[in-house]
């Protein structure tokens, strides 16, 4: 892989990492994890109604699969918040 492509991939990976950390911090700061999960599911439903990716990528099956996988991962994280918040 050439240096320019490597830098672009590293930049994208770093952005995804920081976004995940930020989302986790926001989720942890939210007082009502059930409402947060419901809001997330509603946002996913709304996002499925229209394009959320650039026009040049809309026909990419791989991108659609990756978006679905990341959405499912984040849904699982949010679903676990109430369990993590319960006192022992």
Secondary structure, 3 states (H helix, E strand, C coil): CCHHHHHHHHHHHHHHHHHHHHHHHHHHHCCCHHHHHHHHHHHHHHHCCCCCCCHHHCCCHHHHHHHHHHHHHHHHHHHHHHHHHCCC
